[in-house]
C-alpha cells in the first residue's frame, strides 16, 4: 500500500549528498512515523535524510531522522486532550481501512 500524499510532505526539509534542501518526499521517503505529530513538544526541525542510493532507478532512499524520538513522544501522550495533533494519523488509519475494505 502506498501511504497517502500530504501537502506538508511536498515541501519537506531534506539532507543528503547535495546538502540541505526542501523537497517533495511524497511517495519517496514518507514512512508511518511521518504521520506522527512532528511538532509535539519538539525543538527539532523534522528532516528526511537521503541515504542509500538505488542505482536501478537512480534515486536515494530517505528516512526521517530521529524517528525514535518522535515515536517516544507519541507513546507519552496520555489522552486526546494533550495538544497532540492526531490529524495525520487519522488520515493514515482511514487510508488503511479503505485499502483493506477494497
Buried (B, 14 or more C-beta within 10 A) or exposed (E): EEBBEBEBBEEBBBBBEEEEEEBBBBEBBBBBBBBBBBBBEEEEEBBBBBEEEEEEEEEBEBBBBBBEBBBEBBEEBEEEEEEBEBEBBEBBEEBBEEEEEE
